[in-house]
Amino acid sequence: MQSISHNKVKYDFIVSLLAEGDAMVCLDARKEEVHVPPEHKGNHSLNFILNLNFKKPIEVAEDGICATLSFGGRPFPCVLPMEAIWAAYDPHTGRGQVWGAHAPVEVLEQLGNVAALPKEKKTHTIPTGPPKLVSLPSPKKNKPAPQREGKKRNHLRVIK
């Protein structure tokens, strides 16, 4: 029996999300193969919402995703290799996967998975071996900010 590649597992999951609508893709933009605007290149947890109905086409393949995405209203041709993607989920339902073996150490620390490791073992390298699929917890609902008297609340939110 043939084993399924890590990229194929990610590809299949992302394609299934896109078939239903939006897909939030989380990746480590520090990897050399990632092509994003320079100001985002140092981000270990860069998130994109993708949808097949975007004005510009999105190419999803087993080796990665190519798409022209907008940053501050300016288009930028992005290359998102599957090796750099460590999670994907439906932003509306929270259904998703985290590939822990490909997640940056900083993310694992936030999740509490490597907090017990000695400091000298905490590096920025991605662990090798077969990826472990972990379900994402449902996103926490943020309480709306209280409205100030006399000021209208903007309907747009800044997402970091």
C-alpha positions in Angstrom: 0.0 0.0 0.0 1.4 3.4 -1.0 1.6 6.1 1.6 0.0 9.5 0.7 2.5 12.4 0.6 2.2 15.2 3.1 1.5 17.6 0.2 -1.3 15.5 -1.1 -3.0 15.4 2.3 -2.8 19.2 2.5 -3.9 19.6 -1.1 -6.9 17.4 -0.7 -8.0 19.2 2.4 -7.6 22.7 1.0 -9.4 21.7 -2.2 -12.3 20.3 -0.1 -12.5 23.6 1.8 -12.4 25.7 -1.4 -15.1 23.5 -2.9 -17.4 24.7 -0.1 -16.3 28.4 -0.1 -13.6 30.2 1.8 -10.3 28.6 3.0 -8.1 30.2 5.6 -4.5 29.1 5.0 -1.8 29.6 7.6 1.8 29.4 6.6 5.3 30.2 7.7 6.4 33.0 5.4 10.0 32.8 6.6 10.6 29.8 4.4 12.8 30.6 1.4 10.4 29.3 -1.2 7.5 31.5 0.0 6.9 34.5 -2.3 5.0 37.3 -0.5 5.6 41.0 -0.1 8.8 41.7 1.8 7.1 43.2 4.8 5.4 39.9 5.5 8.4 37.6 4.8 9.4 37.4 8.5 5.9 36.3 9.7 5.8 32.7 11.1 2.0 32.8 11.1 0.8 34.5 7.9 -2.9 33.9 7.2 -4.7 34.2 3.9 -8.4 33.7 3.0 -8.7 32.1 -0.4 -11.8 31.6 -2.5 -12.1 30.2 -6.0 -14.4 33.1 -6.9 -11.6 35.7 -6.6 -11.3 38.1 -9.6 -7.8 36.8 -10.3 -7.5 33.0 -10.7 -6.0 30.8 -8.0 -3.9 27.8 -8.9 -3.9 25.0 -6.3 -1.5 22.1 -6.9 0.1 19.4 -4.8 3.3 21.4 -4.5 1.6 24.7 -3.6 -0.7 27.6 -4.3 -0.1 30.4 -6.7 -2.4 33.4 -6.5 -2.3 37.2 -7.0 -3.5 38.5 -3.7 -4.1 42.0 -2.5 -2.0 43.7 0.2 -3.1 47.2 1.1 -5.1 47.3 -2.1 -2.1 46.4 -4.2 -2.0 43.1 -6.1 1.1 40.9 -5.4 1.8 37.5 -7.1 2.2 35.0 -4.3 3.7 31.5 -4.2 2.6 29.5 -1.1 4.4 26.1 -1.1 2.6 23.2 0.6 5.7 22.7 2.8 5.2 26.2 4.3 1.5 25.6 5.0 0.9 24.3 8.6 -2.9 24.8 8.9 -6.0 25.3 6.9 -9.6 25.8 8.0 -13.0 27.2 7.1 -13.2 30.6 8.7 -17.0 30.4 9.0 -17.3 27.0 10.7 -13.8 26.5 12.3 -13.5 23.1 10.7 -9.9 22.6 9.8 -6.6 20.9 10.3 -3.2 21.7 11.8 -0.2 19.8 10.6 1.8 19.9 13.8 5.0 18.5 12.2 5.1 21.5 9.9 4.0 24.2 12.4 6.6 26.7 13.5 7.9 26.3 17.1 6.3 29.7 18.0 2.9 28.3 17.1 3.4 25.0 19.0 4.5 27.0 22.0 1.3 29.1 21.9 -0.7 25.8 21.7 1.3 24.5 24.6 2.7 21.5 22.7 6.4 22.3 23.2 6.4 24.4 26.4 8.3 21.7 28.2 11.2 21.6 25.8 14.5 23.0 27.1 15.4 26.3 25.6 18.3 24.9 23.6 15.9 22.5 21.8 13.6 25.3 20.7 14.7 26.2 17.2 13.1 27.6 14.1 13.5 24.4 12.2 10.4 22.4 11.2 10.4 18.9 12.7 10.6 16.1 10.2 8.6 12.9 10.0 5.0 12.3 9.1 2.7 15.1 9.8 0.1 14.7 12.6 -3.3 16.0 11.7 -4.9 17.8 14.6 -8.4 19.4 14.5 -8.5 23.1 15.0 -10.5 24.4 18.0 -13.5 26.5 17.1 -12.5 30.2 16.8 -13.5 32.3 19.8 -16.1 34.9 19.1 -14.8 38.4 19.9 -17.2 40.6 21.7 -18.0 43.8 19.7 -16.3 46.9 21.0 -18.5 49.2 22.9 -19.7 52.1 20.8 -18.9 55.6 21.8 -21.6 58.1 21.8 -21.6 60.3 18.8 -19.3 58.1 16.7 -20.4 55.6 14.2 -18.7 52.2 14.4 -16.9 51.1 11.2 -18.2 47.8 9.8 -14.7 46.8 8.7 -12.2 45.2 11.1 -8.4 45.0 10.9 -7.3 41.4 10.9 -3.7 40.8 11.9 
